[in-house]
Amino acid sequence: MRPPRLAPLFATVRALKGVGPKVEGLLNKLVVPRHQGAHARAIDLLWQLPVGLVDRAIVPRIADAKVGALATLEVTVAEHRPGGGRRGASAPYRVLVEDASGAFELVYFNADPAYLRRLLPVGSTRLVSGKLESYDGWLQMPHPDHVAAAEQGASTLPLMEPIYPLTTGLSNTVLRKAIGEALTQVPPLPEWIDAGFLAKNAWPSFGDAMQRLHAPQDDADLLPSAPARERLAYDELLANQLALAIIRQRLKKRTGRRIAAQGRVRKAIMDALPFALTGAQRRALAEIDADLASPHRMLRLLQGDVGSGKTVVALLAMANAVGAGAQAALMAPTELLARQHFATIGGFADASGLRVALLTGRERGRERTAILGALKTGNIDILIGTHALFQESIQSRDLALVVIDEQHRFGVHQRLALQAKGTGAGAELLVMTATPIPRTLLLTSYGDMDVSRLDEKPPGRKPIATRTVPLDRLDEIIDGVERAIGSGAQVYWVCPLIAESEVLDLAAAEERYAALRARLGDKVGLVHGRLAGKDKDAVMAQFASGALAILVSTTVIEVGVDVPNASIMIIEHAERFGLAQLHQLRGRVGRGVAESSCVLLYRQPLGETARERLNVIRTTEDGFIIAEEDLRLRGGGEVLGTRQSGLPAFRVATLPEHQELLEAARDGARLRLTRDPGLKGKDAEALRLLLYLFERDDAVRLISAG
């Protein structure tokens, strides 16, 4: 259970002074997506970082204030001018205020006159702050942000006010007050950072850092390098690294199974391969074989660039499991990719004697029953399917190795669940990603895993000529496509949307398909995520056979689709895609003997970041360089394309800005666990509190379970 001293931080915001049902609803809208609960909590408010700062320095006189700018003035209330005498009247309620140099009106709409008379008694001196405007030649300040008694002003009116991201209906003042109440719930906490490291960085304590985070005094306090932000970012990264290290420690403790085959099945496959393995593939296989032969549980990430040959490595690893008399399973994130794997791996079945089966949501009734029966009796060696393989109680005779493709779709929790659930409980685990991952993200997302990297491409792969072309030259591109298909080429044409959007002026796949088909006839096909599975398969089969020359699609073809004769990739509105997506899409071509090209169509004018992104794709095909650039341009949050569940959702830490802190946090976490594997020593309470604060509760449960 979470320690009682932290309970106020994890109570709902309704427990905070001044937060009623209406404000609670607005705060829920603002912060609930950040965690899995149904209600905003005090700690969620504390992780709302200021994004700007308002300087409410007091202006000496009304005459010195600038129209259209923020002004903070000491004024005397001269007269109340009700708009209609009752609350809710359409005319605004005005209050005349003045000093020796001039006068203006405070203007309130739908105001409560009694409240305003209490707030602004005639003859009183007040500090008022807000935007000064001119209306019909008369100065006014509509709905001041702050009104305070002059004698209390310095203490009650925030002269430097942090600005936060908001949601409709929620004002900055209301959110700031709620955050102020949440700050009162932060209890005194023991220090979990090494004293020397803390002093070296001149960081405040956790509680002081929280206070400073929400009381910036200048723009420098808003930067990732500000001491308070650095301290809290390190705390968050330390919690992340400590949790991953605990998970890794726990998994390494578990006894695995020794899988060592004579190699007959693997040799049969390798003899049937039309190419020799690259050095990187041989190294990865050696690392996997060593894991499988050891008594410890394997948990390895195989990451490789587009076309680096991950599937072959996975197949040869599974062949060893089958050669040892056991079974293997390959899980893909989409049915399209599962069927692609089935076609590739099934092609080696005759040569090697492998019995391979496919199980997705489309296999039903007797067919499904027969597959499940064959798996249970051991008449299937390798089962390929989607993640549904492990959401159901599917029984195998002896499942020894599980391979998960496109690992970035699954997070640490899914990996743990897979290791502990059903038929996968005793299985070794190999996970793959086709997205090259920067070292920084490997540490944050995959620190619990060993990593093998395929950084070579099979011999014979030709470079892909990539060029950027503005959309106003679309007709030239279509002319070129017509000439290319006339000489036997096949073309992918990727659009970002399925149907035309009134909000986003992007090309729609359906519209582009209709336009190309009108000009080029029935050689054009269309595939997208809304198509039924069988219809999608039929179109893909036509394209693979050459019956279709052009395949118009959405990003459904981003991974796994393999048509060697396709040599041209056209990506419409390329400026809207992430670097990782562009790289994956381009990787669909360049797989055959023909010279291949990729055309990135963009709409002018290009923003600076979009221009940099397209320039990176144009100048390099190295996925690891591209991934590092993607991290630099977009940060860690979305570097793997759209936000993936495998990435931790950091609240304070930002990457790559805090990369050095990440390295330090990794080393610190490992050192702590080396010294105290069970977290039972003198620092244990502080570290457990840290894990709870950043909601790494699973790690605490694992360490408590021993």
Sequence and secondary structure as in RCSB ss.txt:
>XXXX:A:sequence
MRPPRLAPLFATVRALKGVGPKVEGLLNKLVVPRHQGAHARAIDLLWQLPVGLVDRAIVPRIADAKVGALATLEV
TVAEHRPGGGRRGASAPYRVLVEDASGAFELVYFNADPAYLRRLLPVGSTRLVSGKLESYDGWLQMPHPDHVAAA
EQGASTLPLMEPIYPLTTGLSNTVLRKAIGEALTQVPPLPEWIDAGFLAKNAWPSFGDAMQRLHAPQDDADLLPS
APARERLAYDELLANQLALAIIRQRLKKRTGRRIAAQGRVRKAIMDALPFALTGAQRRALAEIDADLASPHRMLR
LLQGDVGSGKTVVALLAMANAVGAGAQAALMAPTELLARQHFATIGGFADASGLRVALLTGRERGRERTAILGAL
KTGNIDILIGTHALFQESIQSRDLALVVIDEQHRFGVHQRLALQAKGTGAGAELLVMTATPIPRTLLLTSYGDMD
VSRLDEKPPGRKPIATRTVPLDRLDEIIDGVERAIGSGAQVYWVCPLIAESEVLDLAAAEERYAALRARLGDKVG
LVHGRLAGKDKDAVMAQFASGALAILVSTTVIEVGVDVPNASIMIIEHAERFGLAQLHQLRGRVGRGVAESSCVL
LYRQPLGETARERLNVIRTTEDGFIIAEEDLRLRGGGEVLGTRQSGLPAFRVATLPEHQELLEAARDGARLRLTR
DPGLKGKDAEALRLLLYLFERDDAVRLISAG
>XXXX:A:secstr
   GGGHHHHSBGGGSTT  HHHHHHHHHHHGGGSSSSS BHHHHHT    EEEE  B S GGG  TTSEEEEEE
EEEEEE SSSSTT SS EEEEEEETTEEEEEEESS  HHHHHHHS TT EEEEEEE EEETTEEEEES SEEEET
TTHHHHS SEEEE    TT  HHHHHHHHHHHHTT       S HHHHHHHT   HHHHHHHHTS  SGGGGSTT
SHHHHHHHHHHHHHHHHHHHHHHHHHHHSB       SHHHHHHHHH SS   HHHHHHHHHHHHHHHSSB  EE
EEEE TTS HHHHHHHHHHHHHHTT EEEEEESSHHHHHHHHHHHHTTHHHHT  EEEE TT  HHHHHHHHHHH
HHT  SEEEEEGGGGTS    S EEEEEESSGGGS HHHHHHHHHSGGGGG EEEEEESS   HHHHHHHSTTSE
EEEE    TT   EEEEEEEGGGHHHHHHHHHHHHHTT EEEEE SBSS  SSS   BHHHHHHHHHHHHGGGEE
EE TTS HHHHHHHHHHHHHTS SEEEE GGGSSS   TTEEEEEETTGGGS HHHHHHHHTTSS SSS EEEEE
EE SS  HHHHHHHHHHHH   HHHHHHHHHHHH GGGTTSS  TTS   SS  TTTTHHHHHHHHHHHHHHHHH
 TTS STTHHHHHHHHHHTT HHHHHHHHH 
